[in-house]
Amino acid sequence: MFGPKVKLEKNLFDKVKKYSEIAGYSSVEEFVTHAVERQIAEIEEADSEEDVKKKLQGLGYIS
């Protein structure tokens, strides 16, 4: 079901674990998968590659 592993800094992992438990997710993996899926869905709404770049810049992923 899962592909390659992703490494997170300890402090970020601790936050993800805390909030995944509060939100009622069954695991950290489920929470991260849901968060990434939501973010990708938002980016996919772009009409062109230029729109994708603007969205990613707006989200702070690229400069």
C-alpha angles and dihedrals in degrees: 000000000000125000129200117347123251121215121221129190111258095248092050092047090051090053092047091050092048095049095041089057093046091049092050100246115157093229145000088254092057091050094048092046091052093047093049093046091053092048093048091048089055092050092046090061088075116111098215143014089260090055089050090053091049091050092049091048090049090052091049096245095119133020 
